[in-house]
Amino acid sequence: MPDTTSWVPQVVYLKVMDLKSRMEHVAIAVLWHEGAFLVGPRAADDFLTGFWEFPGGKIHGEETPSIAAVRECKEETGLDTVVIGLCSETVHCYSSTIHESEQSSTRPLELHLSFIACRALNPSAPINPPFRWVSSERLSSMKFPAANQALLGQLARIDFVEKFWGADS
């Protein structure tokens, strides 16, 4: 049976599919020490301004989520960290659109988030603003992006915190 589709619709279809299926892979360092988590407000010119976040960012090239989480934490907070383990992973799609710099079109923001439990090598070291240690109790009253909600539920459980940071004093 001959192929009846022309190459033009296929190219248009592939471009539309690429916009729909593109996903950002993000690694997030989750640090806890003496009853507090390390968080900071999102920048004023950032997507989701007004929300709080854990240190983290895009995974580059051949990086693993763990390597990216350690790198991003160092870049954003100034703290050196070690990885304890994977807290959780989630895929989240924000229905609002973002503008792509190389194109005039917009697309939904799709994220694959890897939340990595980390421990600061020197938790009393100065932290780059605007990041700060926030008590576990206060964390639940802060405004975080929707993609963080499942993790926040886990962090509210003492058994979950002890699983990763139990030896931390």
Secondary structure, 3 states (H helix, E strand, C coil): CCCCCCHHHHHHHHHHHHHHHCCEEEEEEEEEECCEEEEEECCCCCCCCCCEECCEEECCCCCCHHHHHHHHHHHHHCCCEEEEEEEEEEEEEEEEEEECCCCCCEEEEEEEEEEEEEEECCCCCCCCCCCEEEEHHHHCCCCCCHHHHHHHHHHCCHHHHHHHHCCCC
